[in-house]
């Protein structure tokens, strides 16, 4: 999720351009052309924080269409052979049996306004493309992101505006969402499958701005109305959310709030009761992981992944990279860094159709 509030204001002055288009899912109807390999557009495991990968602009590879939920060590090569293979995305979730490639990846959005995919088993990043949402003249920056079953992403910006984003080609379109509904100006986001077994819900976690306690809510994406569920416990602040196909909802939050420039360690992962916003059981402590200058959160294959941008010299730079950490909720083991990316990640989204273990 998000940039630290102090930094978000400064970053907004840097600016992003704006234009919009329709969204779509990636469909591959012919094999890759001779001499083209999708692996050319990935970032190696040891990519440095200050080194950006070379990505060919015409190689928009969304995901391995034949990737199995488990037992796959690396994604196969899949190449988008042109704009004619893009089809319009379904306006509502289409079910996991039809989700295909969209369910196999974690999607990431950066303050540099780029959309990436991340495949945890192979540690591979792929730059899908730049995001050009039709933002306001105040030039806000991406703040948080969530992805539904059919691979459609929703991105909230630092001014509270919500956009619909294609995970296939990073094309962006406006929504009818009204800013600052029920005091949720900016928020963390995450989908969780409904307990009834039918459909999913987009949950949001408010910031504790202007003395208003952090709260859990949800957005109905049929009419973009936001509804408050309840207040989090006082300890759950600056939360980013992720959900699962089993119907769980989790928050990655700071245990060191109140810093003006960045959020240092410790932090925690808590299991959230979707009915009221309360914690279920004891949280997972992350003693050595701070949210830093920018942070995001995802669940994939039975593990949690945090994406955090550390400060440099006690300050938050306008450019820089992010550290990916993997947390095993079963034994509490942490691998940090698990890998790195040379851009600052402010949002992560993963389909509830993604592997659960």
C-alpha positions as CSV (number, residue, x, y, z in Angstrom):
1,X,0.0,0.0,0.0
2,X,0.8,3.6,-0.2
3,X,3.6,6.0,0.3
4,X,4.2,7.4,3.7
5,X,1.9,10.4,4.1
6,X,4.8,12.9,4.4
7,X,6.4,11.5,1.3
8,X,3.2,11.2,-0.7
9,X,2.8,15.0,-0.6
10,X,6.3,15.6,-2.0
11,X,5.9,12.9,-4.6
12,X,2.7,14.3,-5.9
13,X,4.6,17.4,-7.0
14,X,6.7,15.2,-9.3
15,X,3.6,14.4,-11.3
16,X,2.2,11.8,-13.6
17,X,0.6,12.2,-17.0
18,X,-3.0,11.2,-17.7
19,X,-5.1,9.4,-20.4
20,X,-7.6,6.6,-20.3
21,X,-8.7,3.6,-22.3
22,X,-10.7,0.3,-21.9
23,X,-9.4,-2.6,-19.9
24,X,-8.8,-6.1,-21.0
25,X,-7.6,-9.6,-20.1
26,X,-4.7,-11.2,-22.0
27,X,-5.7,-14.0,-24.4
28,X,-3.0,-15.8,-26.5
29,X,-4.4,-17.4,-29.7
30,X,-1.2,-18.2,-31.5
31,X,2.4,-19.3,-30.5
32,X,5.2,-16.8,-29.9
33,X,7.0,-15.5,-33.0
34,X,10.4,-17.0,-33.8
35,X,13.2,-15.6,-31.8
36,X,11.0,-14.0,-29.1
37,X,11.1,-15.4,-25.5
38,X,9.0,-13.9,-22.8
39,X,11.8,-14.5,-20.3
40,X,13.6,-11.5,-21.9
41,X,11.2,-9.3,-20.0
42,X,11.9,-10.5,-16.5
43,X,14.1,-9.3,-13.7
44,X,16.7,-11.7,-12.3
45,X,16.6,-12.6,-8.6
46,X,19.5,-10.4,-7.7
47,X,18.1,-7.2,-9.3
48,X,19.5,-4.3,-7.4
49,X,17.4,-1.6,-5.8
50,X,18.9,1.1,-8.1
51,X,18.9,-0.9,-11.3
52,X,15.9,-1.1,-13.6
53,X,15.4,-4.0,-16.0
54,X,15.3,-3.7,-19.8
55,X,11.8,-4.5,-21.1
56,X,10.9,-4.5,-24.7
57,X,7.9,-2.3,-25.1
58,X,6.0,-4.7,-27.4
59,X,6.3,-7.7,-25.1
60,X,3.4,-7.4,-22.7
61,X,3.4,-10.8,-21.0
62,X,0.6,-11.2,-18.5
63,X,1.1,-14.7,-17.0
64,X,1.7,-18.3,-17.8
65,X,-1.6,-19.5,-19.1
66,X,-0.8,-23.2,-18.3
67,X,0.7,-22.5,-14.9
68,X,-0.7,-25.0,-12.3
69,X,-1.7,-23.8,-8.8
70,X,1.1,-25.9,-7.3
71,X,4.2,-27.8,-8.4
72,X,5.4,-25.3,-10.9
73,X,8.9,-24.1,-10.5
74,X,8.9,-21.4,-13.3
75,X,6.4,-19.9,-15.6
76,X,6.5,-21.0,-19.3
77,X,7.2,-18.5,-22.0
78,X,4.0,-16.7,-23.2
79,X,4.1,-13.7,-25.6
80,X,1.4,-11.3,-26.5
81,X,1.6,-11.2,-30.3
82,X,-0.2,-7.9,-30.8
83,X,-3.2,-5.8,-29.9
84,X,-5.6,-8.1,-31.8
85,X,-5.3,-10.7,-28.9
86,X,-6.7,-8.3,-26.3
87,X,-10.3,-8.8,-25.4
88,X,-12.5,-6.7,-23.1
89,X,-12.5,-7.7,-19.5
90,X,-15.6,-9.1,-17.8
91,X,-17.2,-6.4,-15.6
92,X,-17.8,-8.9,-12.8
93,X,-15.7,-11.9,-11.5
94,X,-16.0,-14.8,-13.9
95,X,-15.0,-17.6,-11.5
96,X,-11.7,-19.3,-10.8
97,X,-12.3,-22.0,-13.4
98,X,-12.1,-19.3,-16.1
99,X,-9.6,-17.0,-14.6
100,X,-6.6,-18.6,-16.2
101,X,-3.4,-16.5,-16.3
102,X,-4.8,-13.7,-14.1
103,X,-4.9,-16.0,-11.1
104,X,-1.3,-17.1,-11.1
105,X,0.5,-13.8,-10.3
106,X,0.8,-11.0,-7.8
107,X,0.4,-7.6,-9.5
108,X,2.3,-4.6,-8.3
109,X,2.0,-0.9,-8.8
110,X,4.8,1.6,-8.1
111,X,5.1,5.2,-7.3
112,X,6.9,5.5,-10.7
113,X,3.4,4.7,-12.2
114,X,4.4,1.3,-13.6
115,X,2.4,-2.0,-13.4
116,X,4.4,-5.2,-12.7
117,X,3.7,-8.8,-12.2
118,X,5.5,-11.0,-9.8
119,X,5.6,-14.9,-9.8
120,X,6.9,-16.0,-6.4
121,X,8.1,-19.6,-7.3
122,X,10.6,-18.3,-9.8
123,X,11.2,-14.8,-8.2
124,X,10.5,-13.3,-11.6
125,X,9.2,-9.7,-12.1
126,X,7.7,-8.6,-15.4
127,X,7.0,-5.0,-16.3
128,X,3.5,-4.9,-17.9
129,X,3.7,-1.2,-18.8
130,X,3.3,2.4,-17.6
131,X,0.0,3.4,-16.0
132,X,-1.7,6.5,-17.5
133,X,-4.8,7.1,-15.5
134,X,-6.8,10.3,-16.2
135,X,-5.8,11.9,-12.9
136,X,-6.7,15.4,-11.6
137,X,-4.5,18.4,-12.2
138,X,-3.1,18.0,-8.7
139,X,-1.0,15.2,-10.2
140,X,-1.5,12.5,-7.5
141,X,0.4,9.3,-7.3
142,X,-0.8,5.6,-7.0
143,X,-1.6,4.7,-3.4
144,X,-2.9,1.1,-3.2
145,X,-4.3,-1.7,-5.5
146,X,-6.5,-4.8,-5.4
147,X,-7.1,-7.4,-8.1
148,X,-10.3,-9.5,-8.5
149,X,-10.9,-13.0,-9.7
150,X,-11.0,-12.1,-13.4
151,X,-7.8,-10.1,-13.2
152,X,-9.3,-6.6,-13.1
153,X,-7.4,-4.2,-10.8
154,X,-8.7,-1.2,-8.9
155,X,-6.2,1.5,-8.0
156,X,-6.8,4.3,-5.6
157,X,-4.6,7.4,-5.9
158,X,-3.2,9.7,-3.2
159,X,-6.1,12.1,-3.8
160,X,-8.7,9.4,-3.2
161,X,-9.7,8.8,-6.8
162,X,-10.4,5.2,-7.8
163,X,-9.6,3.8,-11.2
164,X,-10.1,0.5,-13.0
165,X,-7.0,-1.0,-14.5
166,X,-6.2,-3.8,-16.9
167,X,-3.6,-6.3,-15.6
168,X,-3.0,-7.3,-19.2
169,X,-1.8,-4.0,-20.7
170,X,-1.9,-1.5,-17.8
171,X,-4.6,0.5,-19.6
172,X,-6.7,2.6,-17.1
173,X,-10.3,4.0,-17.0
174,X,-12.2,6.1,-14.6
175,X,-14.9,4.9,-12.3
176,X,-17.9,6.6,-10.7
177,X,-16.4,6.3,-7.2
178,X,-17.0,9.4,-5.2
179,X,-13.9,10.6,-3.2
180,X,-13.9,10.7,0.6
181,X,-17.0,8.5,1.1
182,X,-17.6,8.0,4.9
183,X,-14.3,9.6,5.6
184,X,-12.3,7.0,3.6
185,X,-10.0,9.5,1.8
186,X,-7.2,7.0,1.1
187,X,-7.2,3.4,2.0
188,X,-5.5,0.0,1.7
189,X,-7.3,-2.6,-0.4
190,X,-7.8,-6.3,-0.8
191,X,-10.3,-8.8,-2.1
192,X,-11.5,-11.7,0.0
193,X,-13.8,-14.5,-1.2
194,X,-17.3,-14.5,0.4
195,X,-18.0,-17.1,3.1
196,X,-21.0,-18.3,1.2
197,X,-18.8,-19.6,-1.5
198,X,-20.2,-17.3,-4.2
199,X,-18.3,-14.2,-5.3
200,X,-15.9,-11.9,-3.5
201,X,-15.8,-8.5,-1.9
202,X,-13.4,-5.6,-2.1
203,X,-12.4,-4.6,1.4
204,X,-10.7,-1.3,2.3
205,X,-8.8,-0.1,5.4
206,X,-8.9,3.6,6.1
207,X,-6.1,5.8,7.2
208,X,-6.3,7.4,10.7
209,X,-6.3,10.9,9.3
210,X,-7.4,13.9,11.3
211,X,-7.9,11.9,14.5
212,X,-10.4,9.5,12.9
213,X,-9.8,5.9,14.0
214,X,-8.8,3.4,11.3
215,X,-11.8,1.4,10.1
216,X,-12.7,-1.5,7.9
217,X,-15.1,-1.1,5.0
218,X,-16.0,-2.5,1.7
219,X,-16.7,-1.1,-1.8
220,X,-19.6,-2.4,-3.9
221,X,-18.1,-2.3,-7.4
222,X,-21.5,-2.5,-9.1
223,X,-22.3,1.1,-7.9
224,X,-19.0,2.1,-6.2
225,X,-20.6,2.9,-2.9
226,X,-18.4,2.5,0.1
227,X,-19.8,1.1,3.4
228,X,-18.2,1.1,6.8
229,X,-18.0,-2.2,8.7
230,X,-16.4,-1.2,11.9
231,X,-13.3,0.2,13.7
232,X,-10.1,-1.7,13.9
233,X,-8.5,-2.2,17.3
234,X,-6.4,0.8,18.1
235,X,-3.2,-1.1,17.4
236,X,-4.1,-1.6,13.7
237,X,-3.0,1.5,11.8
238,X,-1.7,2.3,8.3
239,X,-3.0,-1.2,7.3
240,X,-2.7,-2.8,3.9
241,X,-5.1,-5.7,3.2
242,X,-4.9,-9.0,1.4
243,X,-7.5,-11.8,1.1
244,X,-7.7,-15.5,0.2
245,X,-10.0,-17.8,-1.8
246,X,-10.8,-19.5,1.6
247,X,-12.5,-16.3,2.7
248,X,-9.9,-14.9,5.0
249,X,-8.7,-11.3,5.3
250,X,-5.4,-10.1,6.6
251,X,-3.8,-6.8,7.4
252,X,-0.2,-5.7,7.3
253,X,0.1,-2.8,9.8
254,X,2.6,-0.7,11.7
255,X,3.4,-1.1,15.4
256,X,5.4,2.1,15.2
257,X,3.0,4.8,14.1
258,X,3.5,8.5,14.4
259,X,6.9,9.0,12.6
260,X,6.9,12.0,10.2
261,X,9.0,10.6,7.4
262,X,8.8,6.8,7.5
263,X,7.5,3.8,9.5
264,X,10.3,1.8,11.2
265,X,10.1,-1.7,12.6
266,X,8.3,-3.5,14.2
267,X,5.1,-4.3,12.2
268,X,2.7,-7.1,12.3
269,X,0.3,-9.3,10.2
270,X,-3.2,-9.8,11.7
271,X,-6.2,-12.0,10.8
272,X,-9.2,-9.7,10.4
273,X,-12.8,-10.5,11.2
274,X,-14.7,-9.3,8.2
275,X,-17.9,-8.8,10.2
276,X,-16.5,-6.2,12.5
277,X,-12.8,-5.3,11.9
278,X,-11.6,-7.1,15.0
279,X,-8.4,-9.2,15.2
280,X,-8.8,-13.0,15.2
281,X,-6.2,-14.6,17.4
282,X,-2.7,-13.4,17.9
283,X,-1.0,-11.4,15.2
284,X,2.3,-12.5,13.5
285,X,5.1,-10.2,14.8
286,X,7.5,-8.8,12.3
287,X,10.2,-7.4,14.6
288,X,12.7,-6.6,11.9
289,X,10.3,-5.4,9.1
290,X,9.1,-1.8,9.0
291,X,6.7,-0.4,6.5
292,X,9.3,2.1,5.6
293,X,8.5,4.8,3.0
294,X,6.1,2.7,0.9
295,X,4.5,-0.6,1.5
296,X,2.2,-3.3,0.0
297,X,1.0,-6.8,1.0
298,X,-0.2,-10.0,-0.7
299,X,-1.0,-13.6,0.1
300,X,0.1,-16.3,-2.4
301,X,0.7,-20.1,-2.1
302,X,0.3,-20.2,1.6
303,X,2.8,-17.4,2.4
304,X,2.5,-13.7,3.0
305,X,4.6,-11.3,1.0
306,X,5.4,-7.8,2.2
307,X,6.8,-5.1,-0.2
308,X,8.6,-2.3,1.7
309,X,10.7,0.7,0.6
310,X,13.4,1.4,3.3
311,X,14.5,4.9,4.1
312,X,17.9,6.2,3.0
313,X,19.8,8.1,5.6
314,X,16.7,8.4,7.7
315,X,14.8,10.1,4.8
316,X,12.4,8.9,2.1
317,X,13.8,9.5,-1.4
318,X,11.6,10.2,-4.3
319,X,13.2,7.3,-6.2
320,X,14.4,4.0,-5.0
321,X,13.5,0.4,-4.7
322,X,11.6,-2.1,-2.6
323,X,12.4,-5.2,-0.6
324,X,10.2,-8.3,-0.9
325,X,9.9,-10.4,2.3
326,X,8.3,-13.8,2.5
327,X,6.6,-14.8,5.8
328,X,5.4,-18.4,6.5
329,X,2.4,-18.2,8.8
330,X,2.7,-21.9,9.8
331,X,6.1,-21.8,11.4
332,X,6.7,-18.0,11.6
333,X,9.8,-18.1,9.5
334,X,10.8,-15.0,7.6
335,X,13.0,-14.6,4.5
336,X,14.0,-11.0,4.1
337,X,15.0,-9.9,1.6
338,X,13.4,-12.6,-0.5
339,X,14.2,-10.5,-3.6
340,X,14.2,-6.8,-4.6
341,X,12.8,-4.5,-7.2
342,X,14.3,-1.2,-8.4
343,X,11.1,0.7,-8.0
344,X,9.0,1.7,-5.0
345,X,6.0,-0.6,-4.7
346,X,2.9,1.1,-3.2
347,X,0.3,-1.4,-4.1
348,X,-0.1,-5.2,-4.5
349,X,-3.0,-7.2,-5.7
350,X,-3.6,-10.9,-6.1
351,X,-6.7,-12.8,-7.3
352,X,-8.5,-14.9,-4.7
353,X,-8.1,-17.7,-7.3
354,X,-4.3,-17.7,-6.7
355,X,-2.8,-20.9,-5.1
356,X,-3.7,-21.3,-1.4
357,X,-0.8,-23.5,-0.5
